[in-house]
Amino acid sequence: MMLGNLNREYLQSTLMQAIMTSAMSNKEISAAALKLPRKSRARLAEELLDSLSGEAQREIDAAWAREVEARIADLDSGKSKTKPVSKVLRQLRSRHRNDSRN
């Protein structure tokens, strides 16, 4: 979504400055945002959602990193064992054949 420089400047100067200085309450920020032109509101919504997904992605990445470390520890301790890929593929193909017959 592309906005003109005027809309972008208005959005940044009015809303972002107010948020940063906490000069406005959430209700006031919301009211000001609702007065923006439709395209500007869409851009603001997009920016806010992007800011949330960035945080969520960091949490997801951290969770996966913990999972990887736990799996490595299980392999190192002997708690988990590996299988050759050829064996895994044979098992999957066999399971698929059996499922498709039912």
C-alpha positions as CSV (number, residue, x, y, z in Angstrom):
1,M,0.0,0.0,0.0
2,M,1.6,3.3,-1.1
3,L,0.8,6.6,0.5
4,G,1.6,10.1,-0.6
5,N,4.3,12.0,1.3
6,L,1.7,14.3,2.8
7,N,-0.4,11.5,4.3
8,R,2.7,9.7,5.6
9,E,4.0,12.9,7.2
10,Y,0.6,13.6,8.7
11,L,0.4,10.1,10.1
12,Q,3.9,10.2,11.5
13,S,3.7,13.7,12.9
14,T,0.3,13.6,14.5
15,L,-0.1,10.0,15.7
16,M,3.4,8.7,16.2
17,Q,4.5,11.8,18.0
18,A,1.5,11.6,20.3
19,I,2.2,8.0,21.0
20,M,5.9,8.6,21.7
21,T,5.2,11.5,24.1
22,S,2.1,9.9,25.7
23,A,0.4,13.2,25.2
24,M,-2.8,11.5,24.2
25,S,-4.8,8.7,25.7
26,N,-5.6,5.5,23.8
27,K,-9.1,6.9,23.1
28,E,-7.7,10.1,21.8
29,I,-5.2,8.3,19.6
30,S,-8.0,6.1,18.3
31,A,-10.2,9.1,17.6
32,A,-7.4,10.8,15.7
33,A,-6.7,7.7,13.7
34,L,-10.3,7.4,12.7
35,K,-10.2,10.9,11.3
36,L,-7.4,9.9,8.9
37,P,-8.3,9.3,5.2
38,R,-9.1,5.6,4.5
39,K,-5.7,4.9,2.9
40,S,-3.9,6.4,5.8
41,R,-5.9,4.3,8.3
42,A,-5.1,1.2,6.3
43,R,-1.4,2.0,6.4
44,L,-1.5,2.7,10.1
45,A,-3.3,-0.6,10.7
46,E,-0.7,-2.4,8.6
47,E,2.1,-0.8,10.5
48,L,0.6,-1.7,13.9
49,L,0.0,-5.3,12.8
50,D,3.5,-5.5,11.5
51,S,4.8,-4.4,14.9
52,L,2.9,-7.2,16.6
53,S,3.9,-9.9,14.2
54,G,7.6,-8.9,14.6
55,E,7.3,-9.5,18.3
56,A,5.4,-12.7,17.8
57,Q,8.0,-13.9,15.3
58,R,10.8,-13.3,17.8
59,E,8.9,-15.4,20.3
60,I,8.4,-18.2,17.7
61,D,12.1,-18.1,16.8
62,A,13.1,-18.3,20.5
63,A,10.7,-21.3,21.0
64,W,12.2,-23.1,18.0
65,A,15.7,-22.4,19.2
66,R,14.8,-24.0,22.6
67,E,13.3,-27.0,20.8
68,V,16.4,-27.5,18.7
69,E,18.6,-27.3,21.8
70,A,16.4,-29.8,23.6
71,R,16.5,-32.2,20.6
72,I,20.3,-31.9,20.4
73,A,20.6,-32.6,24.1
74,D,18.4,-35.7,23.7
75,L,20.6,-37.0,20.8
76,D,23.8,-36.3,22.8
77,S,22.5,-38.1,25.9
78,G,21.2,-41.1,23.9
79,K,17.6,-40.4,24.9
80,S,16.7,-40.0,21.2
81,K,18.0,-42.1,18.4
82,T,18.3,-41.3,14.7
83,K,17.2,-43.5,11.8
84,P,18.6,-43.6,8.3
85,V,16.4,-41.6,5.9
86,S,15.9,-44.6,3.7
87,K,14.3,-46.5,6.6
88,V,12.0,-43.5,7.4
89,L,10.9,-43.2,3.8
90,R,10.2,-46.9,3.5
91,Q,8.0,-46.7,6.7
92,L,6.2,-43.7,5.3
93,R,5.5,-45.3,2.0
94,S,4.3,-48.4,3.7
95,R,2.0,-46.4,5.9
96,H,0.7,-44.4,3.0
97,R,-0.1,-47.6,1.0
98,N,-1.9,-49.1,4.0
99,D,-3.9,-45.9,4.5
100,S,-5.0,-45.7,0.9
101,R,-6.3,-49.2,1.0
102,N,-8.7,-48.4,3.8
